[in-house]
């Protein structure tokens, strides 16, 4: 995996960011608009050995480059066969560049090495009668152009199941922090720096007042997050009560749930997962905290769930640790040994 470094990522495109050349789209919509495109070359020098002559669109017609080729209606698929044991059977290279100008800023994108044309059948996925290992894209539905792959689970007749391939547009990853980060500690002025609306909601000692809600910005840690995992602590509680944490979208009603319940004078902690929401045009990742009774609140972040590692504004441990790569190599070798046994 590539190292993720602290700094600008491919985060959300919102109001106030257009002067940086970003698309004025919603938080997750950016993912489907080419927010990040990495150019690469698969390899060089590998030559596929055709078994039955040159590949052809139809039985008597060769495939021509730089033009659309009609495969016709033949029941025989166009196939490339090779006996390479250690090199790829087929390599596609595309060094072309597409320049796109948005809000006066020109961005160069690498041309795709491979593009699958979506099926024209409404709501289609891979046909259940297809063989295992088939790959296609949908032409309609919630995710137009979504990638699907078929799995053969065996049986008679064959049990072929198509499943969507997870991408940043349809799935998430867990990004743990290298070590916990204390984002909130109402016992000190520096610990209250990430409270969006401290005025009127804290007493003279910095405690969160009974019946009040504060919003905490997480923008220092992430560009876009779906969920935060954290440990919350209450201390110096004025009376028995409870504390609630939820996604910090402005105007969203407080849920009828508690992240922690406490008695008077207690210090208690609890681990939690909370949704993250856009609070305003300038606070893009926030959570809300409500307390029923006056108390100090401490919040230690453990990690985030987000579309991809590049949305973290910190070095992601799982994406950067050499030790993890070594563990994966040992695990892969163990799997190979078990299969040979």
C-alpha positions in Angstrom: 0.0 0.0 0.0 1.1 3.5 -0.6 2.2 5.7 2.3 -0.4 8.2 3.4 1.2 11.4 4.6 -0.3 14.3 6.6 -1.5 17.0 4.3 -4.0 17.5 1.5 -6.0 14.5 0.5 -8.8 13.9 -1.9 -11.3 15.1 0.7 -14.8 16.5 0.2 -15.6 19.2 -2.2 -17.8 21.8 -0.6 -18.5 25.5 -0.6 -15.4 27.6 0.1 -13.1 25.1 -1.7 -13.9 26.1 -5.2 -10.9 28.5 -5.3 -8.7 25.5 -4.9 -10.0 24.0 -8.1 -12.2 21.3 -6.6 -15.5 20.2 -8.0 -18.5 21.8 -6.2 -20.1 18.4 -5.4 -21.4 16.7 -2.3 -19.2 14.9 0.1 -19.4 11.4 -1.4 -20.4 12.4 -4.9 -16.9 13.5 -5.6 -15.8 9.8 -5.6 -17.8 9.1 -8.7 -16.3 12.1 -10.6 -12.7 11.1 -10.8 -11.5 12.8 -7.5 -8.3 10.8 -7.7 -6.7 9.2 -10.8 -3.4 7.5 -10.6 -1.5 6.8 -13.8 0.6 3.6 -14.0 2.1 1.1 -16.3 1.4 -2.5 -15.7 4.6 -3.8 -17.2 6.6 -4.2 -20.4 8.2 -6.9 -22.4 5.6 -9.7 -21.9 4.4 -11.2 -25.1 1.3 -13.2 -25.4 1.5 -16.3 -27.7 -1.8 -16.7 -29.5 -2.8 -20.3 -29.9 -5.1 -19.9 -32.9 -3.7 -17.0 -34.8 -4.4 -13.3 -34.3 -7.3 -12.2 -32.2 -10.3 -11.2 -34.3 -13.6 -9.5 -33.7 -15.3 -11.9 -36.1 -14.1 -15.2 -37.5 -12.6 -13.6 -40.7 -11.9 -10.0 -39.5 -8.8 -8.9 -37.6 -9.1 -6.5 -34.7 -8.1 -2.9 -35.8 -6.5 -0.5 -33.4 -7.9 3.1 -33.1 -11.3 2.1 -34.3 -14.4 0.4 -32.9 -14.6 -3.3 -33.7 -17.9 -5.1 -34.1 -17.9 -8.5 -32.5 -21.0 -9.5 -34.4 -23.6 -11.9 -33.1 -21.4 -15.1 -33.1 -21.8 -17.4 -30.1 -18.0 -17.7 -30.0 -16.3 -15.2 -27.7 -13.2 -13.3 -28.8 -10.4 -14.9 -26.8 -6.7 -14.3 -26.2 -4.9 -17.4 -25.1 -1.3 -17.6 -23.8 1.0 -20.1 -22.2 3.0 -17.6 -20.2 3.7 -19.0 -16.7 5.5 -16.0 -15.1 4.4 -13.0 -17.1 1.0 -11.5 -17.8 -0.9 -12.9 -20.8 -2.2 -9.5 -21.8 -0.9 -6.0 -21.1 -2.7 -2.7 -21.8 -0.8 0.5 -21.8 -2.3 4.0 -22.3 -0.2 7.0 -22.0 -2.8 9.4 -23.3 -3.8 12.4 -21.1 -7.3 14.0 -20.9 -7.2 17.6 -19.7 -10.3 18.7 -17.8 -10.8 22.3 -16.8 -13.1 23.1 -13.8 -13.5 26.6 -12.3 -10.6 27.8 -14.3 -8.2 25.1 -13.1 -6.9 22.5 -15.5 -6.3 18.9 -14.3 -4.6 16.2 -16.3 -6.0 12.7 -16.0 -4.4 9.6 -17.4 -6.5 7.8 -20.0 -7.9 4.5 -18.8 -6.0 1.3 -19.6 -9.3 -0.6 -19.8 -12.9 0.5 -20.1 -15.9 -1.8 -19.8 -19.1 -0.6 -21.6 -22.0 -1.0 -19.2 -24.8 -3.4 -20.2 -27.8 -1.9 -21.8 -30.2 -4.1 -19.9 -32.0 -2.1 -17.2 -30.8 -3.0 -13.7 -28.6 -5.8 -15.1 -25.7 -7.5 -13.4 -23.8 -10.5 -14.6 -26.2 -13.2 -15.9 -26.6 -16.0 -13.3 -25.9 -18.4 -16.1 -22.4 -16.9 -16.7 -19.3 -18.8 -15.7 -17.4 -18.0 -12.5 -14.8 -15.2 -13.1 -16.9 -13.1 -15.4 -16.6 -9.3 -15.1 -19.1 -6.7 -16.2 -20.6 -3.3 -15.3 -24.2 -2.4 -14.8 -26.0 0.0 -17.1 -28.7 1.3 -14.8 -29.8 1.4 -11.2 -28.4 3.1 -8.1 -24.8 2.7 -9.3 -24.6 3.0 -13.1 -21.4 1.5 -14.3 -20.8 -0.5 -11.1 -18.4 -3.4 -11.4 -19.6 -6.9 -10.9 -17.8 -10.2 -10.6 -19.2 -13.8 -10.7 -18.3 -16.5 -8.2 -18.8 -20.2 -8.8 -19.9 -21.9 -5.6 -20.1 -25.3 -7.3 -23.0 -27.7 -7.2 -25.1 -29.3 -10.0 -26.3 -27.3 -11.7 -23.5 -24.8 -11.1 -24.3 -22.2 -8.5 -23.1 -18.9 -10.1 -23.5 -15.8 -8.0 -22.7 -12.2 -9.1 -21.5 -9.7 -6.5 -20.5 -6.0 -6.8 -16.8 -5.2 -6.6 -16.3 -2.8 -3.7 -14.8 0.6 -4.6 -14.5 3.9 -2.8 -18.0 4.8 -4.2 -19.7 1.8 -2.7 -17.6 0.7 0.3 -15.4 1.9 3.2 -12.1 1.1 4.9 -11.1 1.2 8.6 -8.2 3.7 9.1 -6.8 3.4 12.7 -4.7 6.2 14.1 -1.1 5.2 14.9 -1.9 6.2 18.5 -5.0 7.7 20.1 -5.6 11.4 19.7 -7.3 13.5 22.4 -9.6 15.7 20.4 -11.6 17.0 23.4 -10.8 17.6 27.1 -13.0 20.3 28.7 -10.7 20.5 31.7 -8.2 22.8 29.9 -8.4 25.7 27.4 -6.3 23.8 24.8 -8.5 20.8 25.2 -11.6 22.9 24.2 -10.0 24.2 21.0 -12.1 21.9 18.7 -15.5 22.8 20.1 -17.4 24.7 17.4 -19.9 26.3 19.7 -18.3 26.7 23.2 -19.9 30.0 23.9 -22.9 29.7 26.3 -22.6 25.9 26.6 -19.7 25.6 29.1 -19.5 26.9 32.7 -16.6 28.9 34.2 -14.7 25.7 34.9 -15.1 24.6 31.3 -17.6 21.8 32.0 -20.4 21.0 29.6 -23.6 22.4 31.1 -26.6 20.3 31.9 -29.0 20.1 28.9 -26.5 21.6 26.4 -25.1 20.3 23.1 -21.6 21.0 21.7 -20.3 20.2 18.3 -16.7 18.9 17.9 -14.9 19.4 14.6 -12.7 16.4 13.4 -11.4 18.3 10.4 -7.8 18.2 11.8 -7.9 14.5 11.4 -9.9 13.7 8.3 -11.0 15.2 5.0 -14.1 12.9 4.8 -15.3 10.3 7.3 -18.4 8.2 7.6 -17.8 7.0 11.2 -15.5 7.8 14.1 -14.4 5.2 16.7 -13.5 6.8 20.1 -13.4 6.5 23.8 -15.5 9.0 25.8 -14.9 9.8 29.5 -17.0 11.8 31.9 -15.5 13.1 35.2 -16.6 15.5 38.0 -20.3 14.8 37.2 -22.6 17.1 39.0 -25.5 14.6 39.3 -26.7 11.3 37.9 -27.3 11.5 34.2 -26.3 10.4 30.7 -24.3 11.6 27.7 -25.2 11.2 24.1 -23.0 11.4 21.0 -24.2 11.4 17.4 -23.3 12.7 13.9 -23.0 16.5 14.0 -25.2 17.7 11.2 -26.8 21.0 12.2 -30.5 20.6 12.9 -30.4 16.8 13.4 -32.5 15.8 16.4 -30.8 14.3 19.4 -31.3 10.5 19.4 -33.0 8.7 22.4 -29.8 6.7 23.2 -26.9 7.1 25.6 -23.2 6.7 25.0 -22.6 6.5 28.7 -24.6 6.6 31.9 -23.1 8.0 35.1 -23.8 8.8 38.8 -22.9 11.9 40.7 -19.1 12.4 41.2 -18.2 9.5 39.0 -15.4 9.1 36.4 -16.5 6.6 33.7 -15.4 5.7 30.2 -17.0 3.9 27.3 -15.9 3.0 23.8 -18.3 4.1 21.0 -18.8 4.4 17.2 -20.6 7.5 15.9 -21.6 8.7 12.5 -19.8 11.8 11.2 -21.6 14.6 9.4 -21.1 17.9 7.7 -21.9 20.6 10.2 -21.5 23.7 8.0 -19.7 24.9 4.9 -16.5 25.3 7.0 -16.9 22.3 9.4 -17.0 19.2 7.2 -16.6 16.5 9.8 -18.3 16.9 13.1 -20.0 15.0 16.0 -22.5 16.3 18.6 -22.2 15.7 22.3 -25.1 16.3 24.8 -25.1 15.8 28.5 -28.1 15.6 30.9 -26.0 16.9 33.8 -23.0 19.2 34.1 -19.8 17.3 33.6 -16.3 17.4 32.2 -16.0 15.4 28.9 -12.9 13.8 27.4 -12.9 12.2 23.9 -10.0 10.1 22.6 -10.1 9.2 18.9 -9.0 5.6 17.9 -9.7 5.6 14.2 -12.2 6.3 11.4 -14.2 4.5 8.8 -13.9 6.3 5.4 -14.0 5.6 1.7 -10.2 5.2 1.4 -7.0 5.7 3.2 -6.2 8.9 1.3 -9.1 10.7 3.1 -7.1 10.6 6.4 -5.1 13.6 7.4 -2.7 11.4 9.3 -0.4 8.5 8.6 -2.6 5.5 8.4 -1.0 2.7 10.4 -2.4 -0.2 8.2 -1.3 1.6 5.0 2.2 2.5 6.1 3.6 -0.1 8.5 6.3 -2.3 7.1 5.5 -4.8 9.9 2.0 -5.2 8.4 3.4 -6.0 5.0 5.7 -8.6 6.6 2.7 -10.2 8.4 0.8 -10.3 5.1 3.7 -12.1 3.4 3.9 -14.6 6.2 0.2 -15.2 6.1 0.2 -15.7 2.3 3.1 -18.2 2.6 1.1 -20.0 5.3 -1.9 -20.2 3.0 0.2 -21.6 0.2 1.8 -24.2 2.5 -1.7 -25.2 3.8 -2.9 -25.7 0.2 0.1 -27.8 -0.7 -0.3 -30.0 2.4 
